[in-house]
Amino acid sequence: MPTIRYSAPLQVLVAVRGHPFDRTAFDAIFQEMEGIAATMVDQPAAAQLMNPQGMAPYDALVLYDMPGMDFDAPSEAPAIIDPGQAFRDGFRALLDEGKGIVALHHSLAGWPAFPDYAEALGGTFLYRSREVRGQLRPDSGYRHGVEYTAHVAAPAHPVMAGIPASFAMKDELYLAEVFTDSVTPLLRAEHRFERDGFHSATAAMEGRMFDNQGWEHEPGSDLIGWTLKSGNSPVVYLQPGDDRTTYDNPVYRRLVENAIRWVASPQARA
């Protein structure tokens, strides 16, 4: 059992729950990071800490959660859950303070009732059609176990330190909303981000897994990694991270560690 690393130079809060995952395999990513102590907190408790006071002991926030949706709703699942004004105010204050954030994989779907959250992460994944930035957008697409090549888009960026220019991945990909006008590209996937290669998230909610019949979605961005400034906070989003195949990928582990170290650095905050 991992010990509590009180003396680690970097203390990180990792928010989880809302989407199934292998907790032990995911936690192993952080146990290998020299000088970084990760405290994993489940939603909805994690939301209570996402404010300047709650995050005061931590140098960075890692999001691997998917809050704000009730998948057990009797109809039209997932029902959308409002985070409440206290969370909204606390999260905005955290961004104003400049706390670094690393968001991973399905966290892009979090808090659909809170548009500022999507803006902070640089995009959003939609389980059902919703208005995004003033326009009605279709539900997003997903595809599991895609074998693709990832290409570094910003080789000089600190998050890309030690990362090969191109590397193989096998992971879930999204056809989702990416705010390309607000983000700086870090990684691209060599894959066709078109409707025919993805499945409808709404169809999955209605019991039709791996289906896109009757679903329409225009081509999307090939970005699978980016950074942006949200308020005063440096934010990195990395789209990979579906399962143990990715958790155990040494390049992915390096990416996550680089992202944490960078968002927690004075240079990133400046």
C-alpha positions as CSV (number, residue, x, y, z in Angstrom):
1,M,0.0,0.0,0.0
2,P,1.4,3.4,-0.9
3,T,2.6,5.6,2.0
4,I,1.6,9.2,2.5
5,R,4.5,11.3,1.1
6,Y,4.2,14.4,3.3
7,S,7.7,15.6,2.3
8,A,7.2,15.4,-1.5
9,P,8.1,18.8,-3.1
10,L,4.9,18.8,-5.2
11,Q,1.5,17.9,-3.7
12,V,-1.2,17.2,-6.2
13,L,-5.0,16.7,-5.7
14,V,-6.4,14.1,-8.2
15,A,-10.2,14.3,-8.6
16,V,-11.8,11.0,-9.8
17,R,-15.1,9.2,-10.2
18,G,-18.0,9.7,-12.6
19,H,-16.7,7.3,-15.2
20,P,-15.5,3.7,-14.7
21,F,-11.7,3.2,-14.4
22,D,-9.1,0.9,-13.0
23,R,-8.2,2.8,-9.8
24,T,-5.1,0.8,-8.9
25,A,-3.6,0.9,-12.4
26,F,-4.4,4.6,-12.7
27,D,-2.8,5.4,-9.3
28,A,0.3,3.6,-10.3
29,I,1.0,6.4,-12.8
30,F,1.5,8.8,-9.9
31,Q,3.4,6.4,-7.6
32,E,6.2,6.4,-10.2
33,M,6.7,10.2,-10.2
34,E,9.7,11.2,-8.2
35,G,9.0,14.1,-5.8
36,I,5.3,14.2,-6.5
37,A,2.6,13.1,-4.0
38,A,-0.9,12.5,-5.4
39,T,-3.9,12.5,-3.2
40,M,-6.9,10.9,-4.9
41,V,-10.3,12.2,-3.9
42,D,-13.6,11.0,-5.3
43,Q,-16.4,13.2,-6.5
44,P,-18.6,14.7,-5.2
45,A,-16.3,15.3,-2.2
46,A,-13.6,16.5,-4.6
47,A,-15.8,19.4,-5.7
48,Q,-15.7,20.7,-2.1
49,L,-12.0,21.3,-2.4
50,M,-11.9,23.1,-5.7
51,N,-11.6,26.6,-4.3
52,P,-8.6,28.6,-3.0
53,Q,-9.0,27.4,0.6
54,G,-9.5,23.7,-0.3
55,M,-6.6,23.7,-2.7
56,A,-4.2,25.6,-0.5
57,P,-2.2,22.5,0.5
58,Y,-1.8,21.5,-3.2
59,D,0.4,22.7,-6.0
60,A,-1.8,21.5,-8.8
61,L,-5.1,19.9,-9.6
62,V,-5.5,16.9,-11.8
63,L,-9.0,16.1,-13.2
64,Y,-9.8,12.5,-14.1
65,D,-13.5,12.9,-13.0
66,M,-16.8,13.4,-14.8
67,P,-19.1,15.2,-12.4
68,G,-22.4,16.9,-13.1
69,M,-24.4,14.0,-14.7
70,D,-26.7,11.5,-13.2
71,F,-26.5,8.3,-15.4
72,D,-29.1,6.6,-13.2
73,A,-31.8,9.0,-14.1
74,P,-35.1,7.2,-15.0
75,S,-35.3,8.9,-18.4
76,E,-33.2,11.0,-20.7
77,A,-30.0,9.9,-18.9
78,P,-27.7,11.5,-18.1
79,A,-29.7,14.1,-16.1
80,I,-27.7,17.3,-15.8
81,I,-26.7,18.3,-12.3
82,D,-26.1,21.9,-11.5
83,P,-22.9,22.3,-9.5
84,G,-24.4,25.2,-7.4
85,Q,-23.2,28.7,-6.9
86,A,-20.7,27.9,-4.2
87,F,-18.8,25.6,-6.6
88,R,-19.0,28.1,-9.4
89,D,-17.6,30.9,-7.3
90,G,-14.9,28.7,-5.8
91,F,-13.7,27.3,-9.1
92,R,-13.6,30.8,-10.7
93,A,-11.7,32.0,-7.7
94,L,-9.2,29.1,-8.1
95,L,-8.6,30.2,-11.7
96,D,-8.2,33.8,-10.7
97,E,-5.6,32.7,-8.1
98,G,-3.7,30.9,-10.8
99,K,-3.7,27.3,-9.6
100,G,-2.4,24.9,-12.3
101,I,-4.7,22.3,-13.7
102,V,-4.1,19.1,-15.7
103,A,-7.3,17.6,-17.2
104,L,-7.3,14.1,-18.6
105,H,-9.6,12.1,-21.0
106,H,-13.2,12.0,-19.8
107,S,-12.9,15.0,-17.6
108,L,-13.8,17.0,-20.8
109,A,-17.4,16.0,-20.2
110,G,-17.6,17.4,-16.7
111,W,-20.2,19.9,-15.4
112,P,-22.2,20.4,-18.6
113,A,-24.5,22.9,-16.7
114,F,-21.5,25.2,-16.1
115,P,-20.2,26.6,-19.4
116,D,-17.3,28.3,-17.7
117,Y,-15.9,24.9,-16.9
118,A,-15.8,23.9,-20.6
119,E,-14.1,27.2,-21.3
120,A,-11.5,26.6,-18.6
121,L,-10.6,23.2,-20.2
122,G,-10.7,24.3,-23.8
123,G,-13.6,22.1,-25.0
124,T,-16.4,19.7,-24.0
125,F,-17.7,16.2,-24.7
126,L,-21.5,16.1,-25.0
127,Y,-23.6,13.0,-24.1
128,R,-26.6,14.7,-25.6
129,S,-27.1,17.6,-27.9
130,R,-26.6,20.9,-26.1
131,E,-26.0,24.6,-26.7
132,V,-22.3,25.4,-26.7
133,R,-21.0,28.9,-27.2
134,G,-24.5,30.0,-28.4
135,Q,-25.0,27.3,-30.9
136,L,-26.9,24.0,-30.7
137,R,-24.3,21.2,-31.0
138,P,-24.9,17.5,-31.6
139,D,-23.9,14.8,-29.1
140,S,-20.2,13.9,-29.3
141,G,-18.6,10.7,-30.7
142,Y,-16.4,8.1,-29.2
143,R,-14.4,5.1,-30.4
144,H,-12.6,2.7,-28.1
145,G,-9.3,0.9,-28.7
146,V,-8.1,3.0,-31.7
147,E,-4.6,2.3,-32.8
148,Y,-3.1,5.6,-34.0
149,T,0.1,7.7,-34.2
150,A,0.3,10.8,-32.1
151,H,2.4,13.7,-33.3
152,V,3.9,16.4,-31.2
153,A,2.7,19.9,-32.3
154,A,4.8,22.0,-30.1
155,P,8.2,20.3,-29.6
156,A,9.7,23.3,-27.7
157,H,6.9,23.3,-25.0
158,P,8.0,22.0,-21.6
159,V,5.1,19.5,-21.6
160,M,6.7,17.9,-24.6
161,A,10.2,17.5,-23.0
162,G,11.5,14.0,-23.7
163,I,8.5,13.1,-25.8
164,P,9.2,11.5,-29.3
165,A,8.1,13.6,-32.3
166,S,5.7,10.7,-33.1
167,F,4.7,7.7,-31.0
168,A,2.1,4.9,-31.1
169,M,-1.0,4.9,-29.0
170,K,-4.0,2.6,-28.5
171,D,-6.7,4.4,-26.8
172,E,-10.3,5.9,-27.0
173,L,-10.7,8.9,-29.3
174,Y,-13.4,11.6,-29.2
175,L,-15.2,13.5,-31.9
176,A,-16.0,16.4,-29.5
177,E,-16.1,20.1,-29.1
178,V,-12.5,21.6,-29.1
179,F,-12.2,25.4,-28.8
180,T,-9.4,25.7,-31.3
181,D,-9.5,29.5,-31.2
182,S,-8.7,29.4,-27.5
183,V,-6.0,26.8,-27.1
184,T,-2.4,26.2,-28.0
185,P,-1.9,22.8,-29.7
186,L,0.4,20.2,-28.1
187,L,-0.5,16.9,-29.6
188,R,-2.4,15.7,-32.7
189,A,-3.7,12.3,-33.7
190,E,-3.2,10.8,-37.1
191,H,-6.8,9.8,-37.5
192,R,-9.8,10.8,-39.5
193,F,-12.1,12.7,-37.1
194,E,-15.2,12.2,-39.1
195,R,-18.7,10.9,-38.3
196,D,-18.2,7.5,-39.9
197,G,-15.3,6.6,-37.6
198,F,-17.1,7.3,-34.3
199,H,-20.2,6.1,-32.3
200,S,-22.9,8.4,-31.0
201,A,-22.8,9.1,-27.3
202,T,-26.6,9.5,-27.2
203,A,-27.1,6.2,-28.9
204,A,-25.0,4.6,-26.1
205,M,-27.2,6.3,-23.5
206,E,-30.2,4.8,-25.2
207,G,-28.7,1.3,-25.1
208,R,-27.3,1.2,-28.6
209,M,-23.6,0.9,-27.9
210,F,-21.2,1.3,-30.8
211,D,-23.9,2.8,-33.1
212,N,-24.0,5.9,-35.3
213,Q,-27.2,5.2,-37.2
214,G,-29.1,8.5,-37.7
215,W,-26.4,10.5,-36.0
216,E,-24.9,13.4,-37.8
217,H,-21.7,15.2,-36.9
218,E,-19.4,17.4,-39.0
219,P,-15.6,16.6,-39.0
220,G,-13.8,17.7,-35.9
221,S,-10.3,18.7,-34.7
222,D,-7.4,16.2,-34.6
223,L,-6.1,17.9,-31.4
224,I,-5.7,15.5,-28.5
225,G,-3.5,17.7,-26.3
226,W,-3.5,21.4,-25.7
227,T,-2.7,24.1,-23.2
228,L,-4.5,27.4,-22.5
229,K,-4.6,30.1,-19.9
230,S,-7.9,30.1,-17.9
231,G,-8.2,33.2,-15.7
232,N,-4.6,33.2,-14.3
233,S,-4.3,29.4,-14.3
234,P,-2.1,27.4,-16.7
235,V,-4.2,24.4,-18.0
236,V,-3.2,21.4,-19.9
237,Y,-5.7,18.9,-21.4
238,L,-4.5,15.5,-22.6
239,Q,-7.3,13.5,-24.3
240,P,-5.7,10.0,-24.0
241,G,-6.3,8.0,-20.8
242,D,-9.0,5.5,-21.3
243,D,-7.6,2.4,-19.7
244,R,-4.6,0.4,-18.5
245,T,-3.1,0.1,-21.9
246,T,-2.6,3.9,-21.9
247,Y,-1.8,4.1,-18.2
248,D,1.1,1.7,-18.7
249,N,2.5,3.5,-21.8
250,P,5.8,5.1,-20.7
251,V,5.3,8.1,-23.1
252,Y,1.9,8.8,-21.7
253,R,3.3,8.6,-18.1
254,R,5.9,11.1,-19.1
255,L,3.3,13.4,-20.7
256,V,1.2,13.5,-17.5
257,E,4.3,14.0,-15.3
258,N,5.6,16.8,-17.5
259,A,2.1,18.5,-17.5
260,I,1.9,18.4,-13.7
261,R,5.4,19.8,-13.2
262,W,4.8,22.5,-15.8
263,V,1.4,23.8,-14.5
264,A,2.8,23.8,-10.9
265,S,5.9,25.9,-12.0
266,P,6.4,29.6,-11.6
267,Q,7.1,29.9,-15.3
268,A,3.7,28.5,-16.2
269,R,1.9,30.7,-13.7
270,A,3.8,33.7,-15.1
